Amino acid sequence: MQKIVFLDAASIIAEVRRPAFAHHWEAYPATAAGQTVERLRDATIAITNKVLLSREVLEQLPKLKMVAVAATGVNNVDIDCCRERGILVSNIRNYSVHTVPEHVFMLMLALRRNLLAFRAEVLSGAWQKSEQFCLFTEPVRDLHGSTLGLIGHGAIGKAVEQIALAFGMKVLVAEHKGVGEIRAGYTAFDTVLQNSDVISLHLPLNEQTRHLIGTAEFNRMKPGALLINTARGGLVDEAALLEALQSGRIGGAGFDVLEKEPPTAGHPLLDMDMPNFILTPHIAWSGREAMQILADQLIANIEAWAAGTPQNRVA
């Protein structure tokens, strides 16, 4: 009988049905680093969203046969070690193709139209004291006619593109950074930086993409451009982002992710009290409908593996 252990079940708000085969199920709301090995000691299937399964942990789990990641990103699992030990790894795909793009455009619209600044003006009484019917204290910019640069063009990137086109935006899809040959339908990375009014990131985090956006890239961006990141915090050098915002080098930024999550008190971006910077707590993916799709696909992945027809296989 398979033993399934869900290490961080509280990370998903959804109805998680039980697999349709004989099994023993254990679910923990959360798992600290020192608890992982003991909880997985007899497990054949581990479910993790963000709990780290390092080589050190995996090598202490001889019974483990499958890791079902309850997310798209798998950077919390040592994939090489899993391959060496014959542990299948599956992930979740395309569950957030509506909820993340909606969050992207929420951030984009709020920044282009200076929502936070105008909200502060109303709360401070500035509108009430106005000599005319409206306030012109902040610029309001339309999305229509502006240029969106997409860095990453998977399912979510494509969904963002569809919404952008409906808004009447021009869309540039960035080629990989530093490559010489540009594929049809793509635009050179630096050209995207230089010509976009808004840049949105939709990439996994790995050694090739870590700090993809840093000081040099901010210096190439258009003055007044916005940077949106709903993907992974490590894609952007946070010190460079802070300097670009404080110096006015870019027009603003909307972030749903940070390099370390949850962040610790004193993180400089947590204390950024600027109307052109919006930080949300990694919730772009978490629409209730999206989380239910995730939960259903998670169990389907486990059932497919048990049936000998694995799907969404990473390793």
C-alpha positions in Angstrom: 0.0 0.0 0.0 1.3 3.5 -0.9 1.9 5.9 1.9 1.3 9.5 0.9 2.5 12.4 3.0 1.5 16.0 2.3 4.1 18.2 4.0 2.5 21.6 3.7 -1.2 21.1 3.1 -2.1 24.5 4.5 -0.4 26.1 1.4 -3.4 25.3 -0.7 -7.0 26.4 0.0 -9.0 23.7 -2.0 -10.8 20.4 -1.7 -8.0 17.9 -2.1 -9.7 14.5 -2.8 -8.0 11.3 -1.9 -6.4 9.2 -4.7 -8.6 6.4 -6.1 -6.3 3.5 -5.0 -5.5 1.9 -1.7 -3.2 4.2 0.3 -2.4 5.6 3.7 -2.7 9.4 3.8 -1.0 11.9 6.2 -1.3 15.6 5.8 0.5 18.3 7.9 -0.4 22.0 7.7 3.3 22.8 7.5 6.7 21.1 8.0 9.8 22.6 9.4 13.2 21.6 8.0 14.0 19.4 10.9 10.8 17.5 10.6 11.0 16.5 7.0 12.9 13.2 7.2 11.0 11.8 10.1 7.6 12.6 8.4 8.7 11.0 5.2 10.5 8.1 6.8 8.0 5.4 5.5 6.5 7.5 2.7 6.4 6.2 -0.9 4.9 9.5 -2.2 5.7 12.9 -0.9 3.6 16.0 -1.7 5.4 19.3 -1.3 4.6 22.8 -2.3 7.6 24.7 -0.9 9.2 22.3 1.7 12.8 21.7 0.7 13.7 18.2 -0.5 17.5 18.4 -0.7 19.9 15.7 -1.6 20.7 15.3 2.1 17.0 14.7 2.8 16.3 12.4 -0.2 19.3 10.2 0.6 17.6 9.3 3.9 14.4 8.2 2.3 14.9 4.8 0.7 11.2 4.0 0.3 10.4 7.2 -1.5 9.2 6.6 -5.1 7.5 9.8 -6.1 7.6 13.5 -5.3 4.4 15.3 -6.3 5.1 19.0 -6.3 2.0 21.1 -5.6 3.3 24.0 -7.7 4.9 24.6 -11.1 8.3 25.5 -9.8 10.5 22.6 -8.6 13.5 24.5 -7.4 12.8 23.2 -3.9 13.5 19.6 -5.0 17.0 18.2 -5.9 16.0 17.0 -9.4 19.4 15.4 -10.1 19.3 13.4 -6.9 15.7 12.2 -7.8 16.9 11.0 -11.2 19.8 9.2 -9.7 17.6 7.4 -7.2 14.7 6.7 -9.6 12.3 9.0 -7.9 9.7 10.4 -10.2 8.9 14.1 -9.8 5.8 15.7 -11.2 4.6 19.3 -11.1 1.5 21.3 -11.8 1.0 23.0 -15.2 -1.1 25.7 -16.6 -3.4 26.0 -13.6 -2.8 29.7 -13.1 -3.2 30.9 -16.7 -6.1 33.2 -15.7 -5.3 34.2 -12.2 -1.7 35.3 -12.7 -2.4 37.4 -15.8 -5.3 39.1 -14.0 -2.8 40.0 -11.2 -0.3 41.3 -13.7 -2.9 43.7 -15.2 -4.1 44.7 -11.8 -0.5 45.9 -11.0 0.0 47.4 -14.4 -3.2 49.4 -14.4 -2.7 50.6 -10.8 0.8 51.9 -11.7 0.0 53.4 -15.1 -3.0 55.2 -13.6 -1.3 56.1 -10.3 -4.0 54.5 -8.2 -2.1 54.5 -4.9 -1.1 58.2 -5.3 -4.7 59.3 -6.0 -6.1 57.1 -3.2 -3.7 58.9 -0.8 -4.8 62.3 -2.3 -8.4 61.5 -1.5 -7.7 60.3 2.0 -5.6 63.5 2.7 -8.5 65.7 1.6 -6.7 67.1 -1.5 -9.7 66.5 -3.8 -12.0 68.1 -1.4 -9.9 71.3 -1.5 -9.6 71.3 -5.3 -10.6 74.4 -7.1 -12.0 72.3 -10.0 -13.8 69.0 -10.3 -10.7 66.8 -10.7 -7.1 66.6 -9.7 -4.1 66.7 -12.0 -1.6 66.0 -9.3 -0.3 62.8 -10.9 0.0 61.6 -14.5 -2.5 59.1 -15.8 -1.2 56.9 -18.7 -3.3 54.6 -20.8 -2.3 51.0 -21.6 -3.7 51.4 -25.1 -1.0 52.3 -27.5 1.8 51.4 -25.1 4.4 48.6 -25.5 4.5 45.5 -23.3 7.7 43.5 -23.2 7.3 39.9 -22.2 10.3 38.1 -20.8 9.1 34.5 -20.8 6.5 33.2 -23.3 5.1 30.1 -21.8 1.4 29.5 -21.0 1.2 32.5 -18.6 3.2 34.8 -20.8 0.9 33.9 -23.8 -2.2 34.6 -21.7 -0.7 38.0 -20.6 -0.1 38.7 -24.3 -3.7 38.0 -25.2 -5.0 40.5 -22.6 -2.4 43.1 -23.7 -3.6 42.8 -27.3 -7.2 43.3 -26.2 -6.1 46.5 -24.4 -4.6 47.7 -27.7 -1.0 47.3 -26.6 1.9 46.4 -28.8 3.7 43.3 -27.5 7.4 42.4 -27.8 8.5 38.9 -26.8 12.1 38.8 -25.7 14.6 36.4 -27.1 16.9 34.7 -24.6 19.4 37.1 -23.1 22.8 37.2 -24.9 22.0 35.0 -27.9 23.0 36.1 -31.3 20.3 34.5 -33.4 16.8 35.9 -33.0 13.9 33.4 -33.6 10.9 34.4 -35.7 8.3 36.2 -33.6 10.9 37.2 -31.0 12.8 40.5 -30.3 16.4 40.9 -29.0 16.5 41.0 -25.3 18.1 44.5 -25.1 15.7 45.9 -27.7 12.8 44.8 -25.5 14.3 46.6 -22.5 14.9 49.7 -24.5 11.5 49.9 -26.2 9.0 48.7 -23.6 6.7 50.9 -21.5 6.0 47.9 -19.3 8.1 44.7 -18.8 6.6 41.6 -17.3 8.6 38.6 -16.2 7.3 35.0 -16.7 10.3 32.7 -16.2 11.4 29.9 -13.9 14.2 30.6 -11.5 17.4 28.7 -12.2 21.1 29.5 -12.5 20.6 31.0 -16.0 17.8 33.3 -14.9 18.9 34.4 -11.4 19.3 38.2 -11.3 18.4 38.4 -15.0 17.4 42.0 -14.3 20.0 44.1 -12.5 21.6 47.5 -12.7 22.7 47.2 -16.3 19.2 46.1 -17.4 17.5 48.9 -15.4 19.9 51.4 -17.2 18.7 50.1 -20.6 15.0 50.5 -19.8 13.0 53.5 -20.9 12.7 56.3 -18.4 9.3 55.9 -16.8 9.0 52.2 -17.7 7.4 49.7 -15.3 8.7 46.3 -14.2 6.1 43.6 -13.2 7.3 40.4 -11.5 4.8 37.7 -10.6 7.2 34.9 -11.3 10.1 34.4 -8.9 11.9 37.0 -6.7 15.4 35.8 -7.6 14.9 37.0 -11.2 15.6 40.5 -10.1 18.5 41.9 -8.2 16.6 43.6 -5.3 19.3 46.0 -4.4 19.4 47.2 -8.1 15.6 47.5 -8.0 15.7 49.6 -4.9 18.2 52.0 -6.4 16.3 52.2 -9.7 13.1 53.1 -7.8 14.7 55.6 -5.4 16.7 57.3 -8.2 13.7 57.6 -10.5 15.5 55.5 -13.1 12.3 53.6 -13.8 8.7 54.7 -13.4 7.6 52.0 -11.0 7.4 48.3 -10.2 4.7 45.8 -9.2 6.1 42.7 -7.4 4.3 39.7 -6.0 7.6 37.8 -5.1 10.8 38.4 -3.2 14.0 36.4 -3.1 13.4 35.2 0.4 9.8 34.3 1.4 8.4 35.1 3.8 10.7 38.1 4.1 12.2 39.1 7.4 11.5 42.4 9.2 13.8 45.1 7.9 13.8 44.0 4.3 14.2 47.4 2.4 11.4 46.6 -0.1 8.9 46.1 2.7 9.5 49.6 3.9 9.2 51.2 0.5 6.5 53.8 1.0 6.3 55.0 -2.6 3.1 55.2 -4.7 4.9 53.8 -7.7 5.9 50.5 -6.0 3.3 47.8 -5.2 4.3 44.7 -3.3 1.8 41.8 -2.8 2.6 38.7 -0.7 3.0 36.0 -3.4 -0.7 35.7 -4.0 -1.0 36.1 -7.8 -1.3 32.4 -8.3 -3.9 31.9 -5.5 -7.2 32.6 -7.0 -9.6 30.1 -5.4 -10.5 28.6 -8.8 -6.9 28.2 -9.7 -6.1 26.5 -6.5 -8.8 24.0 -7.0 -7.5 23.2 -10.5 -4.1 22.7 -8.9 -5.4 20.4 -6.2 -7.3 18.3 -8.9 -4.2 18.0 -11.1 -2.0 17.2 -8.1 -4.1 14.0 -7.3 -4.4 13.2 -11.0 -0.6 13.2 -11.3 -0.4 10.8 -8.4 -3.0 8.5 -9.8 -1.4 8.5 -13.2 1.9 7.5 -11.7 0.3 4.7 -9.7 -1.4 3.5 -12.9 2.0 3.4 -14.7 1.2 6.3 -17.0 2.9 9.3 -15.4 2.0 12.8 -16.5 3.6 16.2 -15.9 6.9 14.5 -15.3 9.9 16.6 -14.4 12.3 13.7 -13.5 
